[in-house]
Amino acid sequence: MTDIINFAHRGAAGHYPENTMLAFAKALEMGATGIETDVQMTRDGQLVLIHDETLQRTAGTSEWVKDLTLAEIKQREVGSWFHGDFAGERIPALEELLDLVRGTDTIVNIELKTGVVLYPGIEQKVVDAVRHYGLSERVIISSFNHYSLVECKRLAPDIRTGILYMEGLYEPWDYAKRIGAEALHAYQYALTPELVTLAKANEVVYHPFTVNDPKVMLALINAGVAGIITDFPDRLAELLAKQGV
């Protein structure tokens, strides 16, 4: 059995404030072999790692990422909402994460958040950053906005893409091939072992999200998925070690 990628969802988000350098570093310590993160763009065109379009949930302000400069974003604190022990954590730039993993074998799943705000040119900026760090072979770009994925493939045929979706798409491997995607980033209940087998026969792999229950993790491992996206990479690492995969 090939190695299953242990993607830490927004870093080790079950244990640490999501999408912070602390969460990413701790995920790697816990045995994650992949990092999943979310990219948005500031008013001055910089790429930052934050899931929501606004800072309300993690920084406690109603500001939108698109309305702030990188310097302003860097002044916002995004640790204490999770726990007081993490006060002082900041929103990272994409480059900070790419620099962290550059000397490792870590796979990076960059989700483009182009569903609410259509950040102009974000696809080119992400591709440029990935290439600058020499990580084209270790990055998977995903999005719920599949037009963004088509644009990424146009710009960089060598960088893998993954289709994010929630529902039971019919024969999704055919759709993946149509838009040039190598992976299906399906909600954990939108796949079955039969679908995994059929996708694999069509050279398309599954990386389901967000899987935190060890029983579901084990079922997906046995179904033959290529990777699992989880808030608890330590749980998945322990399970994979027991399974010998």
HELIX and SHEET records of a PDB file:
HELIX    1   1 MET A   21  GLU A   29  1                                   9    
HELIX    2   2 GLN A   56  ALA A   59  1                                   4    
HELIX    3   3 VAL A   65  ASP A   67  5                                   3    
HELIX    4   4 LEU A   70  ILE A   73  1                                   4    
HELIX    5   5 GLY A   84  PHE A   86  5                                   3    
HELIX    6   6 LEU A   94  VAL A  101  1                                   8    
HELIX    7   7 ILE A  122  HIS A  132  1                                  11    
HELIX    8   8 SER A  136  ARG A  138  5                                   3    
HELIX    9   9 HIS A  146  LEU A  155  1                                  10    
HELIX   10  10 PRO A  172  ILE A  179  1                                   8    
HELIX   11  11 PRO A  193  ALA A  201  1                                   9    
HELIX   12  12 PRO A  214  ALA A  223  1                                  10    
HELIX   13  13 PRO A  233  GLN A  243  1                                  11    
SHEET    1   A 4 LEU A  47  LEU A  49  0                                        
SHEET    2   A 4 GLY A  34  MET A  41 -1                                        
SHEET    3   A 4 ILE A   5  HIS A   9  1                                        
SHEET    4   A 4 GLY A 227  THR A 230  1                                        
SHEET    1   B 7 LEU A  47  LEU A  49  0                                        
SHEET    2   B 7 GLY A  34  MET A  41 -1                                        
SHEET    3   B 7 ILE A 107  LEU A 112  1                                        
SHEET    4   B 7 VAL A 139  SER A 143  1                                        
SHEET    5   B 7 ARG A 160  TYR A 165  1                                        
SHEET    6   B 7 ALA A 183  ALA A 186  1                                        
SHEET    7   B 7 VAL A 205  TYR A 206  1                                        
END                                                                             
